[in-house]
Amino acid sequence: MSLILEQYLHEKAGLSDADVARTLAAVQARSLQRGTMLLQEGQICRYKIFVADGLLRNYAVAADGSEHILQFCPELHWTLDVESYDHQTPARFNIDAIEASEVYLWPKDAFHQLLHEIPALEAFSRQLVSRNIYSSRHRLVSALSATPEEKYQEFVNSYPGLLSRVPLRMIASYLGISLKTLGRIRQASARH
């Protein structure tokens, strides 16, 4: 089992050695090649996903085939299609690997059992949900009111390590701007 995951559970979630061992006993490890789909629209999201290494994205595909990226998930981040997971209904979103990745999956029933048995994990899970809500609300306000330049600067500040790892078309999709606009913004910021 990954030392990265073990350290994360100790340091970020504050789990004891015994609680870490119980949490790791319920997990499934997967190695993903670039482009591997973990969840496809229409499937049921059955897992909480933790990225130990690599990079995932959570996105929707519009009727015209354009992609709308909701979230990038680099190392030490969690993802899922929350509505599909909570209600066990068909997913509206896709999750795939942008890079070769090492991920850990907890089946829903196993994870919920762990939440009941490990109070520190339950408290940590609530903190993650709260942070995700705050982040989503901030992103929504930005999408509605920020200029393309402001959106790009927020991305650079929030994800400085991703600029060299994510294709520009995906960054444009995440920001909700055209590739041409993104190119213009990058050129202008390079001059300053």
N, C-alpha and C positions, 0 to 999 in steps of 0.2 A: 504494500500500500504506500501511497505517496507520502514522503516526509513533508512535502509542501502542505498537503491537506491536514496532516496531523498537527503541524505547527500552527496553521491557520485556526484550527478548532481550539487549540490551547490559548493562543494569543488574542484572537478576535472574539471568540465566543466564551472564553473563560472556562472551558470544560476541564474536568479532572481527567487523569489518565484513564480511569475506569469508564468515564462517560465518552471519552474519545474512542476507546476500544469498542464500546457498544455502537457508537455512531458509524464507525468504519466497518463493523460487521454487517451492516445493513446496506452498504453501498455497492454499486456495480461500476467497475472501471472500464472505460472505453478509450481506445486510441482512434482518432479520426483523421482521415486524409483530407486535404484541402477540397472543399466542395461537398463533403459528406453531409447529407441531410439528417438532422436529429429529430426534427418534427416537420411535417408537411401539412399545409392547409388541408383541413378535412379529417385529419387523424385526431385521436384523443391524446392530449398531453398527460402522460402518466408518471412523469418524473420531475423532481427538482434537479436542476443541473448546476454543477459547480465546475468552473474552468480552472484547472490546475496549471495548464500551460497551453498557449496558443490563443486563438481569437475566434469568437463566434459572432453572429449577428442574428437579430430577431427582426423580421420584416414581413410586410404584406405585399401582395402583388395586385395592382389595380386591374380593372377590366381591360384597359388598353395595353397591359403587359408591363407597365412601369412599376418599379419597386419603390416602396416607402419604408426606409429603415427606421425602426423605432429605437433600437438599442444596439450598441456594440458591447461585447462581453469579453474583455481581455482577462488575463490571469487574475485569479482571486476574486472573480465576480460570479454571481448567480444569475440564472435566467430560467424562464418557462413561459408558456402562454397561460397567464393567470386565470382567465375565464374558463378555458378548456380544462385546466387542472382542477380548479375549484368545483366546477359543475359537471365534469366528465362529459363535456359536449365537444363536437367537432371544432378543431382549432381554426381560427381565422388568420393565424400567422404561421410563418415558417421560421425554423432555426437551423442554420447551417454553419459549417466551418469555413472561415475565410483563410485560415492557415491550418496546417497540421496541428492537431490539438489533443491534449489529454484531458478528459472530463470524467467526472464522477456523477453517477445518477442514483437518486434515492427514489424507489417506488413510493407512490403516494401513501399507501397503507403503512408501509414501514416507517416513513418519515413522520407520519402523524402519531404512530406508536412511540417513537423516540421523543416527540414533543410532550407527550403525556408522562413519560418516564424520566425525562431530564429537564428540570426547571430552567437551568441555565441555557439550554438550547432553545427552549420555548421563548425565553426573554430575548435572546439574540435574534431569533426569527422575527419577533415583533418589531425589533429595531430595524431590521432589514426592510420589512414591509413599510414602516414609517419613512425611512430614507428614500425608498423607491417612490412613494406617494409624493414626497416633497420634490424630488427630482423631476417626476413627471409633470407636476404642476408648474414648476419653473420652466421646463421645456415647452409646455403648452403656451405660457405667456410669451416666451421668446418667439415661438413660431407665429403667434398672432401679432406681435408688436415690434419685434426687433428688425433692424435693417439687415440685408444680407451680410454686410461687413461686421455687424455686431454678432450675428449668429456664428460667423466664421471665427471671430475672436473668442467667443465663448467655447467653441469646440477646441480651439488651440489650447486655451487655459484648462479646460476640463480633461482633455485627452492628449497631452503633448506628445506622448510616445506613439500615438496611433497614426500621425501624419505620414510616416514613412512605411507603415504596415498596411494601410487601407487604400485601395484604388480610389482615385479622385472621383470617379462616377458614384462610388458608394458614399463618399463624404458629401457630395452634392445632394444625393438622395436623402441622407440623414438630415441635412440642413434645409431641405425643401427648396433648393435653388437649382438653376440650370448649371450644367457643366461649364458653359461659356462664362456665366457670371462668376463662378468659383475661380476660373482661370484668371479673370480680370482682377478679382480681389487678391489672389495670391501674388500676381505681378506687382500690384500696387503696394502690398505689404513687404515684398522683397526689396523695394526701392527705399523703404524707410529704415 
